[in-house]
Amino acid sequence: MPDDQAPPLEPVKVPLVKTPLTVLQTLRTARRNVLEIIPDICTKQPMVSGKTAMVRWHMVMDPTALRRVLKDNLENYPKSDITKNLLRPAIGDSLFIAEGAHWRWQRRAAAPVFSHRNIAALAPIMSASAEAVCQRLKGQPQADMFAEMVAATFEVISNVTFSGAGEMAGGDVHEAIDRFIDQSARVSLLDIIGIPTWVPRPSRLLGGNPVADMKRVADAAIEKRRKTGAKAVPDLLDLLLEGMDPETKRQMNSAELRDNLLTFIVAGHETTALTLAWALYLCAFDQDVQEKLYAEVSEVLGGRIAGPDDIGKLPYTEQVIKETLRLYPPASFISRTAQAPDELCGREIRRKDTVMLPIYALQRNEQLWPAPDTFKPERFAKGAKYDRFAWLPFGDGPRVCIGAHFAMVEAQIILASLISRYHFEPIDGKEPVPEMVLTLRPKGGVWLQVTPRS
């Protein structure tokens, strides 16, 4: 094949399974990387069903069926009990776990916290973090950009949560989150593939609760804020303290405040760090994209750090982030348990069937995305057409991620600022390996060559 007709190179991806696995093989594979249990056929079909041991399961990639699961028949597909049991020690019955009326009132009370106005008021914190990471990269010819992005996004979430009052030490908190995620992932992998809940999960019995100290610190911060009052620019804690469900007039008590704050810290810090790390990897992988992105940010920013007023002027930056979220969605695999009989894609769904949403396979499904494994930010250009339920990095329906806009603003500010100051290139032999440990992480980090822009 002539060079000008050669297929485009593809960024790293997960090797999906092409032959059926035994139960033992499934367990072994899932412990290594849960995404590797997804059949490759899921990237070619709207729905794949099967049975593991005694449990019927369905992997759904059809946008119409996904709309039913996430929106039209939401009450029939709650998070599985085991998922709730695993996460409850860290984040209680917060928004992420709660169901029904208990979820609804919390969502109504918290929704105003994430209004565009409040996020714009907090955006200078994102700009300050972008400036800090740019300063840290000075003199570093190579850097693990995943580690750098974790530090940057934790700085953001701790400052917008507690106004940078020093209540939480970033390194300690991230270590606690890492330990908790590692324990939870090792347990939940068994459950995702349908192993009965009575089978002992050793990792749940060992190590105690790594986030216990975080909970104590959060409790103390809440009580302190109740006494000292709100900051001049309200942070998330202030906004949640003031939040009220307009229907029931209910406000969060201290435990509910703490659990939701910890949810925002755990969910809002690593997921954005992952998005940024994968985006920088992709920019290094495709130099043409990086130079197009640089042309946009240099024109808009002129070398300065991005701020909230720049967001609407950076359309290509947004496209790069959305395409990154398509290829490497932080929440790549979601599981639900059917509560009553239903039908999806013309197939019978029985009560207690496991309905899986393999977001990673959905967003690489060749029926929905042309050349699905290639990196093409133009897929998300203004006027581009794609099914809304074919791109679900934040979920959709009533339970769409409450912090989606916050995450997109933060990612654009930090990515635009970095690309305006630095040029990134890959390092031979140090390609990241996509591996799901509750979130889709780059095993080995994202090591890149870093060169200051002249």
C-alpha positions in Angstrom: 0.0 0.0 0.0 1.5 3.4 -0.9 2.4 5.7 2.0 -0.3 8.2 1.1 -2.9 5.4 1.5 -1.5 3.9 4.7 -4.1 3.6 7.4 -3.7 6.1 10.2 -1.8 5.1 13.2 -3.9 4.4 16.3 -3.2 5.4 19.9 -3.0 2.8 22.6 -6.1 0.7 23.3 -7.3 -2.2 25.4 -7.1 -5.6 23.8 -10.7 -6.8 23.9 -11.4 -10.5 24.1 -12.0 -12.4 20.8 -12.7 -15.9 22.1 -15.1 -16.9 25.0 -13.5 -17.1 28.4 -14.1 -19.7 31.1 -15.2 -18.5 34.5 -11.7 -18.9 35.8 -10.2 -17.0 32.8 -12.8 -14.3 33.3 -11.8 -13.9 36.9 -8.1 -13.8 36.1 -8.5 -11.3 33.3 -10.8 -9.1 35.3 -8.4 -8.9 38.1 -5.8 -7.7 35.6 -8.0 -5.2 33.7 -11.8 -5.4 33.8 -12.1 -3.9 30.3 -10.3 -7.0 28.8 -13.4 -9.1 29.6 -15.4 -7.1 27.1 -15.9 -9.1 23.9 -14.4 -7.5 20.8 -17.8 -8.0 19.1 -19.2 -5.3 21.4 -17.4 -2.8 19.1 -19.4 -4.2 16.2 -22.9 -5.1 17.6 -25.6 -3.1 19.4 -26.0 -5.7 22.2 -24.2 -8.8 23.4 -25.7 -11.2 25.9 -24.4 -14.2 27.8 -24.3 -16.1 31.1 -21.5 -16.5 33.6 -22.1 -19.2 36.2 -25.8 -18.6 37.0 -26.0 -14.9 36.2 -27.5 -13.6 32.9 -25.8 -10.5 31.6 -26.2 -8.1 28.7 -23.7 -5.6 27.4 -25.6 -2.7 25.7 -24.1 -0.5 23.0 -27.3 0.6 21.3 -28.1 4.3 21.9 -31.9 3.8 21.9 -31.6 1.0 24.5 -29.1 3.1 26.5 -31.6 6.0 26.6 -34.1 3.6 28.1 -31.7 2.4 30.8 -30.4 5.9 31.7 -33.5 8.0 31.1 -36.8 6.5 30.1 -36.9 3.6 32.5 -34.3 4.8 35.0 -36.0 3.4 38.1 -35.7 -0.1 36.7 -31.9 0.0 36.4 -30.3 1.2 39.7 -26.7 0.7 40.5 -26.0 -2.8 41.7 -26.2 -3.4 45.5 -22.6 -4.6 45.6 -21.4 -1.3 44.0 -23.3 0.6 46.7 -22.0 -1.6 49.4 -18.4 -1.1 48.2 -18.5 2.7 47.9 -20.7 3.4 50.9 -17.8 3.2 53.4 -16.2 6.1 51.6 -19.0 8.3 50.4 -22.1 7.1 52.4 -25.6 7.6 50.8 -24.4 10.6 48.7 -25.6 11.6 45.3 -23.5 8.9 43.6 -25.1 6.0 45.5 -28.5 7.2 46.6 -31.6 6.1 44.8 -35.2 7.3 44.5 -36.5 10.1 46.7 -33.3 10.2 48.8 -31.3 10.9 45.6 -33.9 13.3 44.2 -33.9 15.8 47.1 -30.1 15.8 47.3 -29.8 16.4 43.6 -32.3 19.3 43.8 -30.4 20.8 46.7 -26.9 20.4 45.1 -27.8 21.4 41.5 -27.4 25.2 42.1 -24.0 24.6 43.5 -22.8 23.7 40.0 -24.5 26.5 38.1 -22.5 28.3 35.4 -22.3 31.4 37.5 -20.8 29.6 40.5 -18.3 27.7 38.4 -17.2 30.9 36.7 -16.6 32.4 40.1 -14.4 29.4 41.1 -12.5 29.3 37.7 -9.7 31.6 38.9 -8.6 28.7 41.2 -8.4 26.5 38.0 -6.2 29.2 36.4 -4.0 29.3 39.5 -3.5 25.6 39.3 -2.7 25.8 35.6 0.0 28.4 36.4 1.4 26.3 39.2 1.8 23.2 37.0 3.4 25.3 34.2 5.9 26.5 36.8 6.6 23.0 38.1 7.5 21.8 34.6 10.2 24.4 34.2 13.6 22.6 33.9 12.0 19.2 33.5 12.9 17.7 30.1 10.7 14.7 30.9 7.7 14.4 33.2 5.0 12.0 34.2 2.0 14.1 33.1 -0.5 11.9 34.9 1.2 12.6 38.2 1.4 16.3 37.3 -2.3 16.3 36.4 -3.3 14.5 39.6 -1.4 17.2 41.6 -3.1 20.0 39.6 -6.6 18.7 39.8 -6.3 17.9 43.5 -5.2 21.5 44.1 -8.3 22.7 42.3 -10.8 20.4 44.1 -9.3 21.1 47.5 -9.3 24.8 47.0 -12.8 25.0 45.6 -14.0 22.7 48.4 -12.3 24.2 51.4 -10.9 27.5 50.1 -7.3 26.2 50.4 -7.5 26.5 54.2 -5.1 23.6 54.5 -7.6 21.2 55.9 -6.4 18.3 53.7 -2.9 17.4 52.6 -2.9 16.5 48.9 -0.5 13.6 49.1 -2.2 12.0 52.1 -5.6 12.3 50.5 -4.5 10.9 47.1 -2.8 8.0 48.9 -6.1 7.3 50.8 -8.1 7.5 47.6 -5.7 5.2 45.8 -5.8 2.6 48.5 -9.6 2.8 48.7 -10.0 2.5 44.9 -7.6 -0.4 44.8 -9.5 -2.3 47.4 -12.9 -1.4 45.9 -11.8 -2.4 42.4 -10.5 -5.7 43.4 -13.8 -6.5 45.0 -16.1 -5.0 42.4 -14.4 -6.9 39.6 -15.8 -10.1 40.9 -19.2 -8.7 41.2 -19.3 -7.2 37.7 -19.0 -10.6 36.2 -21.7 -12.0 38.4 -19.9 -13.9 41.2 -22.4 -14.3 44.1 -22.2 -11.9 46.9 -21.7 -14.6 49.5 -18.2 -15.4 48.0 -15.7 -13.8 50.5 -13.9 -10.8 49.2 -10.6 -10.7 51.1 -9.6 -7.2 50.1 -12.8 -5.9 51.8 -11.7 -7.5 55.1 -8.1 -6.2 55.0 -6.7 -2.7 55.5 -9.7 -1.1 57.3 -11.1 2.0 55.8 -8.4 4.1 54.1 -10.6 7.1 53.9 -11.5 7.2 57.6 -9.0 10.1 58.2 -10.5 12.0 55.3 -13.9 11.7 56.8 -12.7 13.0 60.2 -11.0 16.0 58.5 -14.1 16.8 56.5 -16.3 16.6 59.6 -14.0 19.0 61.4 -13.9 21.4 58.4 -17.7 21.5 58.2 -18.1 22.3 61.9 -15.4 24.9 61.7 -17.1 26.6 58.7 -20.5 26.5 60.5 -18.9 28.6 63.2 -16.8 31.0 61.1 -19.3 31.6 58.3 -19.0 31.7 54.5 -16.0 33.0 52.5 -16.1 36.2 50.5 -16.2 34.0 47.3 -18.3 31.0 48.4 -16.6 27.7 47.9 -18.4 24.3 47.5 -18.7 23.8 51.2 -20.4 27.2 51.6 -22.7 26.6 48.7 -23.7 23.1 50.0 -24.2 24.5 53.5 -26.7 27.0 52.0 -28.2 24.5 49.6 -31.9 23.6 50.0 -34.2 21.3 48.2 -36.8 23.8 46.8 -39.6 21.1 47.1 -39.1 19.7 50.5 -37.1 22.6 52.0 -34.7 20.0 53.3 -31.0 20.9 53.8 -28.1 18.5 54.2 -27.0 17.6 57.7 -23.3 17.3 58.6 -23.0 13.7 57.5 -24.7 14.3 54.2 -22.5 17.3 53.6 -19.4 15.3 54.4 -20.3 12.4 52.1 -21.2 14.6 49.2 -18.0 16.7 49.6 -15.9 13.5 49.6 -17.8 12.3 46.5 -16.9 15.5 44.7 -13.3 15.2 45.9 -12.9 11.5 44.9 -14.9 11.7 41.7 -14.0 15.2 40.6 -10.2 15.1 41.1 -9.0 11.9 39.5 -11.4 11.8 36.5 -10.3 15.2 35.3 -6.7 14.4 35.9 -7.2 11.3 33.8 -8.8 13.3 31.0 -6.0 15.8 30.9 -3.3 13.1 31.1 -4.8 11.1 28.2 -5.3 14.4 26.2 -1.6 15.3 26.6 -0.7 11.7 25.5 -2.9 12.1 22.4 -1.4 15.5 21.6 2.1 14.1 21.8 0.9 11.1 19.7 -0.5 13.3 17.0 1.7 16.3 16.4 -0.6 17.8 13.8 -3.4 18.0 16.4 -1.0 19.5 18.9 0.1 22.2 16.5 -3.5 23.0 15.5 -4.3 23.3 19.2 -1.3 25.5 19.8 -2.4 27.8 16.9 -5.7 28.3 18.6 -4.5 28.8 22.2 -1.6 31.1 21.2 -4.0 33.3 19.2 -6.5 33.5 22.1 -4.1 33.5 25.1 -0.9 35.0 23.7 1.1 33.0 26.2 -0.9 33.8 29.3 -2.8 31.4 31.5 -6.4 30.6 30.4 -9.4 31.9 32.4 -13.2 31.5 32.3 -13.7 34.3 29.8 -11.6 32.3 27.2 -13.7 29.1 27.3 -16.1 30.1 24.5 -13.1 31.2 22.3 -11.4 27.7 22.4 -13.6 25.4 20.3 -10.8 23.2 19.1 -9.6 22.7 22.7 -13.1 21.5 23.6 -13.1 19.1 20.6 -9.8 17.6 21.8 -11.1 17.0 25.3 -14.3 15.5 24.0 -12.5 13.2 21.7 -10.2 12.2 24.5 -13.2 11.4 26.6 -14.5 9.3 23.8 -11.3 7.2 23.5 -10.5 7.0 27.2 -13.6 7.6 29.3 -12.6 7.6 33.0 -15.8 5.7 33.9 -15.4 3.0 31.2 -17.7 0.3 32.5 -20.9 0.6 34.4 -23.2 -2.1 35.8 -26.9 -2.0 36.6 -29.3 -4.6 38.0 -32.8 -4.9 36.4 -35.6 -4.7 39.0 -38.4 -5.9 36.7 -38.8 -7.6 33.3 -38.1 -5.3 30.4 -37.0 -5.5 26.7 -33.8 -4.0 25.2 -33.0 -4.3 21.5 -35.8 -6.8 21.2 -34.3 -9.1 23.8 -35.9 -10.2 27.0 -34.5 -8.7 30.2 -35.4 -10.6 33.3 -35.6 -9.4 36.9 -32.1 -9.5 38.4 -30.3 -9.7 35.1 -27.1 -7.7 35.0 -27.2 -4.9 32.4 -23.7 -3.6 31.6 -22.9 -0.3 29.9 -19.4 -0.9 28.5 -18.8 2.8 27.7 -15.3 2.0 26.4 -16.8 -0.3 23.7 -19.8 1.9 23.0 -17.6 4.9 22.2 -15.5 2.7 19.9 -18.4 0.9 18.2 -17.9 1.0 14.4 -21.7 1.2 13.8 -21.7 4.6 15.7 -18.2 6.0 15.0 -16.3 5.9 11.7 -12.7 4.7 12.2 -13.5 4.4 15.9 -10.0 3.8 17.2 -8.4 6.8 15.5 -8.0 10.2 17.2 -10.1 12.8 15.3 -11.1 15.8 17.4 -13.1 17.1 14.4 -15.8 14.5 15.2 -17.0 17.1 17.8 -16.7 20.2 15.6 -19.7 22.6 15.5 -22.5 21.0 13.4 -21.0 17.4 13.6 -23.7 14.8 14.1 -23.5 11.9 16.5 -26.1 10.2 18.7 -26.2 11.8 22.2 -26.4 8.3 23.8 -23.4 7.1 21.8 -21.1 9.4 23.8 -21.5 8.9 27.6 -18.4 9.9 29.5 -20.6 11.7 32.0 -23.6 9.4 31.7 -27.0 11.0 30.7 -30.5 11.3 31.8 -31.5 12.5 35.3 -28.3 11.1 36.8 -25.9 12.8 34.4 -22.7 13.8 36.2 -23.6 16.9 38.2 -20.0 18.2 37.8 -19.8 17.7 34.1 -19.6 21.4 33.3 -17.1 22.0 36.1 -14.9 19.2 34.7 -15.0 20.6 31.1 -14.1 24.1 32.2 -11.3 22.9 34.3 -9.9 20.6 31.6 -10.0 23.4 29.0 -8.3 25.9 31.2 -5.5 23.6 32.2 -5.0 22.0 28.7 -5.0 25.3 26.9 -2.5 26.8 29.4 -0.1 23.9 29.1 -0.2 23.8 25.3 0.4 27.5 25.1 3.6 27.2 27.2 5.0 23.8 26.3 5.4 21.3 23.5 5.0 17.6 24.3 6.5 14.6 22.5 6.3 10.8 23.3 9.2 8.9 24.8 10.2 5.7 23.1 9.4 2.6 25.2 7.2 4.6 27.6 3.7 4.3 26.1 0.9 4.2 28.7 -1.2 1.1 29.0 -4.9 1.7 29.5 -6.0 -0.2 32.5 -9.2 0.0 34.4 -8.9 0.2 38.2 -12.3 1.6 38.9 -11.3 4.4 36.5 -9.4 4.1 33.2 -5.8 4.8 34.3 -2.6 4.9 32.3 -0.5 2.1 33.8 3.1 3.3 34.1 2.0 7.0 33.9 2.1 9.3 30.9 5.7 10.1 30.4 6.4 12.8 27.8 9.2 15.0 26.7 8.5 18.6 27.7 10.0 21.5 25.8 9.2 25.2 26.6 7.6 27.1 23.7 9.8 29.9 22.5 
